[in-house]
Amino acid sequence: MDIGLHCRHEAQFYSSDSVFVESLAGFIASALKSQNSAIVVATKSHRESLIGKLTAEGFDLDAAIGEGMYISLDAAQTLSTIMVNGELDRLRFFESLGGFIEKAAKAAKTEHPRVAICGEGVGLLCADGNLNAAIRIEQVVNDLAASHEVEIMCAYPLDCFQDEGSDAYRRICAEHTAVYSG
């Protein structure tokens, strides 16, 4: 794994939507509290639950969205822009996500901005049985992290895996700096 010295590229394996949203809210809240920006690539229901949770915690997401500090993208739609025939198109990935990272980094209100990115697209790929594409995205994310100041959390539903000892689970864990399960 080749990522920046100060980068986090974590995997969150979740057993329920509420566990995922709780973890996601903590990850995004931490970034926003430190005046950094956040990009959320998730399903509509998870994005809506996250907005509700962050708003209840006192975050002014309308202002953060308006300032470009909070960018919310649909996971399936984002996958459709970076995938070609079930395979990741590396150039499309960097053009798409790179543009959002640059925009978010410029909007941050800290001297050394970092962008928190949560991606659920890899979990959607696994749920569809396309583990190889998910792992390829994880590898390209490591390349992205080597050249950008980012903190990344990738989300996978646990029910996509037979068990935590499966080959698929181990291959995904190997692409991350930390792994959480709940």
N, C-alpha and C positions, 0 to 999 in steps of 0.2 A: 504494500500500500504506500503510495507516494503522495503525501499531503503536506501542507505547510506545518511548520513547527507549532504554531499556536491555533491550529484549526481543530475543531471538533466535528466529527462525522459519526453520528450515533444512530443506532437502530432501536426503535421502540416496537417490540412485539406486544400486541394488546389482545386481551381476551374479550373485551366489550367496548362498545362505542364510548361509554362514559369514562372508562379508563384512558382511552386514547385522548379524548377531549381534555381531560384533567391534565394529562402529561403535556399536551400541546399548549394548553393555556399557560402552564408554568414556563415553558420554553419561550413562548412569544412575549409573555409579560416581563420576563427577565430582560429581553432585548429592549423592549419599549421603555422600561424603567431606567435603563442606562442610556437612553436617548439614541439608541441604535434603531435601525430599520428592520422590518420583517417581511418576508415573502411566504405566503401560505399557499401551497398547491394541494388542494384536498377536494373531497366530494362536497356537494352542496350542503348536505345535512351536517357534515362536520364543520364546514365554514360557518354555517348559521349558528350552530351550538357554540362554537368558539367566540363568535361576536357577542352572543348573549352572555357568556361567562366573563369575557373581558370587560364588557360594558358594566356588568354587575359589580366588577372589582374596581370601577371608577375610571377606566380608560376612556378617553374621548376618541373613539375610533373614526368618527366622521372627520375630525381634524387631522388625525394621523393619515387617513386615506387622502384627504385633500392636499396634505403636504408631501405625499409620496412616501411616507415612512411605513405605511402598511399596505401591502399589495396582496390581493386575494385572487387566486386563479383556480379555475376548475381543473381537477386532475385529469379527467377523461379528455377534455378539450385540449389540454396542454400535451398529453400523450399523442393526440392526433396530429399535432404540429411537429413533433420531433421523431415520430416513428414512420418508417416506410416498409410496407409489407411485413409487419411484425418485428422489424429490426430497428434499432436505434440509428438515427442519422446524426452522427457526431457534429457535423457542421450546423445542422438545424438546432441541435441542443444548445451549442454555444451561442449561436445568434439569438435564440429565444431567451434563454435564461441569463446570458451575459448582459443583454440589454436591460432586463429587469434589475439585475444586481447593480449595474452602474447607476441606474435611476435611484434605487433605494439607498445606495451608499452616499450619493450627493444630497439626499434628503435628510440623512442622519444629522443629529445636532451635537455630535461629539468630535473631539479633535482627531481621533483615530477610529473612524467608523468601521463597524463590522456588521454584516448582514446576516440575520438569522433566517434560515430557510427550512421550512418543513415540507417534505414531499410525501404524498400518499400514492403517487402514480406507480411506484414500484410494487406496492401492495396490491394495486389493481391488476398489474401484470401477473403477479403470482396467483392471484385468485382466478385469473383466466388461463392459468397453466403455462405461462410464458416466463418461466424462471430464468432462462438464459438472457432474455432481454432485460429483466430486472437486475441481474448481476452485471450486465454490460453497462447499464445506467450507473450503478454503484461505482464501477471502475472509472467511468468518465467523470462522475462527481468528484472522485479523488483527484483527478487531473485538474478539475475546476478549482478545487480547494487549494491546490498548490500555487495558484496564480491570483486568488482573490481572498480578501479577508472575510471569511464566512464561518458560520457555525451551522451545521446541518443536522437535522433529525429526519430520518426516514421511517415511515410507519408501515408495519405489516400486521394484518390480522393473524393471530396464532392459529386459527383454524385452517390456514393454508398449508400447514405443516403437519406431518404425521406425529412427530414429537420433536423435542428440542435436541435430540441426538441425530436427527436425520441429516443426510448429506446436504440437502437443500438448505436447511437451517444453518449448518456449519459454514457452507460456502458464502452465505449472506453475512454471517457474523464476521468472517475473515476480512470483509471489505470495510469494516467500521472500527473506530477507535474505542467505542464503548457500546455495550448492548444492554438493554433493559427489557424486562418481560413482566407483564402483569395483567 
